[in-house]
Amino acid sequence: MLTKQEFKDWLEDRMTEHVMELIENHIEEAKEALAASAGQDALADRFVCGMIQAYRNVLELDPDEIGLEEDETDEETDGQGAASFSQTATSGGNSRH
């Protein structure tokens, strides 16, 4: 089982940061595609909506919800999981890029 500290370390990894940015870009592209073709094919619209939600689920992973173990050296998490990374990355607050 992974610990919350391992999850935090994974979120702060450069590759993870890059993947999270790619996911955010995919969300924006999917929203643009949906806006351009909404109503033409209801099934396709629902598929794109589901894809957007799946991407968001990855960005919003919360260590408390996925059953990670407490590490004796862990500081308390902020309860925002990957979403807090997402806000940092899009605001340019991360200097590791």
C-alpha positions, 0 to 999 in steps of 0.5 A: 500500500502506498502512503500519503507522502508517496502520493505527494512525492508522485504529484511533485514529480516532474513527469507527473506535473507534465502529464497533469498539464497534458490532461488539462490541455485535453480537457480544454480541447474536448470542451472546445470540440464539444462546443463546436459540435454540441447537439449534432450527435447526442451520443458523441456529446455524452462520450465527450462529457464522460471523457472530460469527467474522467480527466477531471477525476484524475486531476482531483485524486484525493489521497483520503478517498483512495485509501492511502496509508498515513505515514508516521512522518507525513504532514497532514494533506490539504485534502485537495489532492491533485486539484491543488497541483492543478491550480499551482501548475496553471497559475505558474506557481511551480518553478520545476517546469 
